[in-house]
């Protein structure tokens, strides 16, 4: 059993996969719905490139 697990590649486990931004590859501050980081998401919303997303205003 132990030998079978050791023979697998290190990154074959799905828990080791890390979600990254689709455009920039940034590993942090990703939104699952869009697959983008917060910075890129904000820029695209301001440019009206994402339908259905609205800017927040106070």
MARRO-97672 format. One record per atom (N, C-alpha, C): residue number from 1; x, y, z. Coordinates in pm, 1 decimal. Layout:
MARRO-97672
[NUM, [X, Y, Z]];
...
END
This chain:
MARRO-97672
[1, [82.4, -119.3, 0.0]];
[1, [0.0, 0.0, 0.0]];
[1, [87.5, 126.7, 0.0]];
[2, [184.6, 131.9, 87.5]];
[2, [273.8, 247.5, 97.6]];
[2, [354.5, 265.7, -31.1]];
[3, [398.2, 154.2, -89.0]];
[3, [477.0, 161.8, -212.1]];
[3, [392.6, 213.5, -328.6]];
[4, [265.7, 176.8, -331.0]];
[4, [177.5, 226.0, -437.7]];
[4, [160.1, 376.7, -428.4]];
[5, [145.4, 428.3, -308.1]];
[5, [130.5, 572.4, -290.1]];
[5, [259.8, 645.6, -322.4]];
[6, [371.7, 588.3, -288.7]];
[6, [500.9, 652.1, -314.8]];
[6, [533.1, 655.3, -464.6]];
[7, [475.8, 563.6, -541.9]];
[7, [505.8, 559.8, -684.2]];
[7, [428.9, 667.5, -762.2]];
[8, [324.3, 726.3, -702.6]];
[8, [247.5, 830.1, -770.0]];
[8, [327.7, 959.7, -778.6]];
[9, [304.6, 1039.7, -883.1]];
[9, [370.2, 1171.4, -889.2]];
[9, [323.9, 1260.1, -774.4]];
[10, [406.7, 1350.2, -732.9]];
[10, [378.4, 1432.6, -616.7]];
[10, [255.5, 1520.4, -637.3]];
[11, [237.7, 1574.2, -756.6]];
[11, [126.8, 1665.4, -782.7]];
[11, [3.4, 1595.8, -839.5]];
[12, [-7.7, 1466.0, -820.9]];
[12, [-123.3, 1395.3, -874.8]];
[12, [-245.6, 1409.6, -784.2]];
[13, [-224.5, 1447.1, -659.5]];
[13, [-336.9, 1462.5, -567.1]];
[13, [-412.2, 1592.3, -597.4]];
[14, [-546.8, 1588.2, -604.0]];
[14, [-621.4, 1711.0, -635.2]];
[14, [-612.6, 1817.0, -526.3]];
[15, [-578.6, 1778.6, -404.7]];
[15, [-568.0, 1877.7, -298.4]];
[15, [-443.4, 1963.8, -312.6]];
[16, [-345.9, 1918.9, -390.8]];
[16, [-224.0, 1997.4, -409.9]];
[16, [-237.8, 2102.0, -519.1]];
[17, [-344.0, 2091.9, -600.1]];
[17, [-364.8, 2190.2, -705.6]];
[17, [-404.8, 2322.4, -643.6]];
[18, [-352.4, 2431.2, -697.3]];
[18, [-378.9, 2564.0, -642.7]];
[18, [-445.7, 2648.2, -750.2]];
[19, [-555.0, 2711.4, -712.4]];
[19, [-628.6, 2794.4, -807.8]];
[19, [-551.2, 2922.6, -835.6]];
[20, [-536.0, 2954.2, -963.0]];
[20, [-462.6, 3074.3, -1002.8]];
[20, [-547.4, 3158.0, -1096.9]];
[21, [-508.2, 3284.5, -1109.7]];
[21, [-577.0, 3375.6, -1200.0]];
[21, [-557.9, 3327.0, -1343.3]];
[22, [-666.1, 3333.0, -1422.2]];
[22, [-662.6, 3284.9, -1559.7]];
[22, [-571.6, 3370.1, -1647.4]];
[23, [-564.8, 3499.8, -1621.6]];
[23, [-485.4, 3589.2, -1706.4]];
[23, [-343.5, 3610.1, -1656.0]];
[24, [-328.9, 3636.5, -1525.5]];
[24, [-197.9, 3673.3, -1473.5]];
[24, [-125.4, 3559.7, -1402.2]];
[25, [-198.5, 3457.6, -1358.5]];
[25, [-136.1, 3348.6, -1284.5]];
[25, [-117.4, 3379.3, -1138.2]];
[26, [-176.8, 3486.4, -1089.9]];
[26, [-162.6, 3523.8, -949.4]];
[26, [-231.5, 3419.7, -860.1]];
[27, [-163.4, 3369.7, -755.4]];
[27, [-221.1, 3263.2, -673.0]];
[27, [-316.0, 3312.3, -563.8]];
[28, [-318.2, 3441.2, -537.5]];
[28, [-400.0, 3490.9, -426.5]];
[28, [-514.0, 3579.1, -476.6]];
[29, [-616.0, 3592.1, -392.5]];
[29, [-730.4, 3680.9, -417.7]];
[29, [-802.1, 3644.8, -546.8]];
[30, [-833.3, 3515.5, -564.4]];
[30, [-905.0, 3470.7, -683.7]];
[30, [-1052.4, 3454.6, -653.1]];
[31, [-1134.7, 3487.1, -750.3]];
[31, [-1278.2, 3468.3, -739.2]];
[31, [-1316.8, 3345.3, -820.9]];
[32, [-1381.1, 3249.1, -755.8]];
[32, [-1413.6, 3122.7, -822.2]];
[32, [-1508.0, 3141.0, -939.9]];
[33, [-1603.1, 3232.3, -926.6]];
[33, [-1703.4, 3249.7, -1032.4]];
[33, [-1640.2, 3293.1, -1163.7]];
[34, [-1536.3, 3374.3, -1156.8]];
[34, [-1475.5, 3429.7, -1277.2]];
[34, [-1339.9, 3367.7, -1309.2]];
[35, [-1271.5, 3312.4, -1210.6]];
[35, [-1138.5, 3257.6, -1233.4]];
[35, [-1033.0, 3365.6, -1248.5]];
[36, [-1062.2, 3484.8, -1195.1]];
[36, [-971.3, 3597.4, -1208.4]];
[36, [-933.1, 3649.4, -1070.7]];
[37, [-819.1, 3716.8, -1064.1]];
[37, [-779.7, 3780.6, -939.7]];
[37, [-859.5, 3909.6, -921.4]];
[38, [-860.2, 3960.2, -800.5]];
[38, [-940.4, 4077.9, -769.5]];
[38, [-901.1, 4199.7, -849.1]];
[39, [-772.3, 4217.2, -872.6]];
[39, [-724.3, 4333.1, -945.7]];
[39, [-774.3, 4331.7, -1091.0]];
[40, [-759.1, 4218.0, -1156.6]];
[40, [-803.0, 4204.8, -1295.7]];
[40, [-955.2, 4211.6, -1303.7]];
[41, [-1022.3, 4150.7, -1206.8]];
[41, [-1168.5, 4154.3, -1205.1]];
[41, [-1218.9, 4297.5, -1194.8]];
[42, [-1158.1, 4377.0, -1109.9]];
[42, [-1198.2, 4517.2, -1093.5]];
[42, [-1177.0, 4595.8, -1222.6]];
[43, [-1063.4, 4574.7, -1287.2]];
[43, [-1036.6, 4644.1, -1413.7]];
[43, [-1137.0, 4606.7, -1521.3]];
[44, [-1173.5, 4478.8, -1528.6]];
[44, [-1267.9, 4434.9, -1630.6]];
[44, [-1408.8, 4486.2, -1603.5]];
[45, [-1446.5, 4497.1, -1475.7]];
[45, [-1578.2, 4551.3, -1442.2]];
[45, [-1583.2, 4699.2, -1477.6]];
[46, [-1477.5, 4771.8, -1449.1]];
[46, [-1474.9, 4914.1, -1482.7]];
[46, [-1480.9, 4936.9, -1634.1]];
[47, [-1423.1, 4843.5, -1711.7]];
[47, [-1424.9, 4856.3, -1857.4]];
[47, [-1551.1, 4795.9, -1919.2]];
[48, [-1645.4, 4748.7, -1833.6]];
[48, [-1772.2, 4687.6, -1878.0]];
[48, [-1748.3, 4564.0, -1964.1]];
[49, [-1649.9, 4483.7, -1930.1]];
[49, [-1620.2, 4362.3, -2005.4]];
[49, [-1685.6, 4239.0, -1945.1]];
[50, [-1738.2, 4249.7, -1822.3]];
[50, [-1804.5, 4137.0, -1758.2]];
[50, [-1953.0, 4167.4, -1744.7]];
[51, [-2036.9, 4100.6, -1820.5]];
[51, [-2179.9, 4127.8, -1810.1]];
[51, [-2236.1, 4078.0, -1677.3]];
[52, [-2321.6, 4156.6, -1618.2]];
[52, [-2384.6, 4118.1, -1492.5]];
[52, [-2311.0, 4162.9, -1369.2]];
[53, [-2187.2, 4204.0, -1382.2]];
[53, [-2110.0, 4251.4, -1268.1]];
[53, [-2128.0, 4401.7, -1255.4]];
[54, [-2156.2, 4447.3, -1134.6]];
[54, [-2177.3, 4590.3, -1113.0]];
[54, [-2070.2, 4643.5, -1019.1]];
[55, [-2039.3, 4768.7, -1035.8]];
[55, [-1943.2, 4834.3, -948.3]];
[55, [-2010.3, 4869.7, -816.7]];
[56, [-1934.7, 4861.3, -710.9]];
[56, [-1990.2, 4899.1, -581.6]];
[56, [-1972.1, 5049.7, -562.1]];
[57, [-2073.9, 5110.4, -508.1]];
[57, [-2066.4, 5252.7, -478.3]];
[57, [-2138.6, 5279.4, -348.6]];
[58, [-2082.3, 5369.0, -267.4]];
[58, [-2142.3, 5399.9, -138.5]];
[58, [-2208.5, 5534.6, -143.4]];
END
